């Protein structure tokens, strides 16, 4: 695992690129396993190295706005018959599992009753 100073150095080197991608200070800190106050404390050094004002690093870069239609990938139509068939199969498997569990519980209770009777006869 990298030391905090090594993680801080790597964060400083990558900060501008990540900030331009739209990551916030908190997200950048999380990516490098640093506290956000550590990132904030080094902003002036980062700004000086990048030749930008420190305040510009505090602003969240704007990404191009997407219309509602462009936000989501097209969705394949759902085959309701296949979904129903899958549900029936899962339901049947669940019922079989519940029956098996019930049988195991009954057997365990039966064994427990036999043990209790044997223990009672010893007294």
RAQUIFEN-V449169 format. One record per residue. PHI is phi in degrees with one decimal (none if undefined). BURIAL is 1 if it has 24 or more other C-alpha atoms within 12 Angstrom, else 0. Layout:
PHI_BURIAL ; PHI_BURIAL
This chain:
none_0 ; -73.7_0 ; -73.3_0 ; -61.1_0 ; -67.3_0 ; -68.9_0 ; -64.5_1 ; -63.9_1 ; -60.5_0 ; -64.6_1 ; -61.8_1 ; -60.2_1 ; -67.2_0 ; -99.8_1 ; -56.6_1 ; -59.0_1 ; -61.3_0 ; -67.5_1 ; -63.6_1 ; -67.1_0 ; -76.4_0 ; 104.4_0 ; -75.1_1 ; -84.4_1 ; -57.7_1 ; -63.4_1 ; -66.4_0 ; -65.6_1 ; -59.7_1 ; -62.2_0 ; -60.9_0 ; -103.6_1 ; 55.1_0 ; -122.1_1 ; -76.5_0 ; -62.7_0 ; -67.4_0 ; -66.3_1 ; -63.5_1 ; -60.3_1 ; -65.7_0 ; -99.7_1 ; -59.5_1 ; -63.4_0 ; -62.2_1 ; -64.7_1 ; -63.6_1 ; -61.3_0 ; -65.5_0 ; -88.0_0 ; 71.4_0 ; -126.8_0 ; -68.7_0 ; -57.9_0 ; -61.2_0 ; -66.6_0 ; -79.6_1 ; -86.5_1 ; -83.7_0 ; -83.1_0 ; -63.8_0 ; -84.8_0 ; -101.3_0 ; -61.0_0 ; -74.6_0 ; -107.4_0 ; -73.7_0 ; -55.4_0 ; -66.9_0 ; -90.0_0 ; -73.1_0 ; -119.6_0 ; -74.0_0 ; -60.1_0 ; -105.5_0 ; -69.0_0 ; -64.7_0 ; -91.1_0 ; -87.1_0 ; -63.2_0 ; -65.9_0 ; -67.3_0 ; -63.5_0 ; -62.0_0 ; -60.9_0 ; -64.5_0 ; -62.4_0 ; -62.0_0 ; -61.7_0 ; -64.5_0 ; -61.7_0 ; -62.5_0 ; -62.8_0 ; -64.7_0 ; -61.0_0 ; -62.9_0 ; -64.5_0 ; -63.9_0 ; -63.9_0 ; -62.9_0 ; -63.7_0 ; -60.8_0 ; -64.8_0 ; -64.6_0 ; -64.2_0 ; -60.8_0 ; -63.8_0 ; -64.2_0 ; -65.4_0 ; -63.5_0 ; -64.6_0 ; -61.7_0 ; -62.5_0 ; -63.9_0 ; -64.1_0 ; -62.0_0 ; -64.0_0 ; -63.8_0 ; -63.5_0 ; -66.9_0 ; -71.5_0 ; -75.5_0 ; -85.7_0
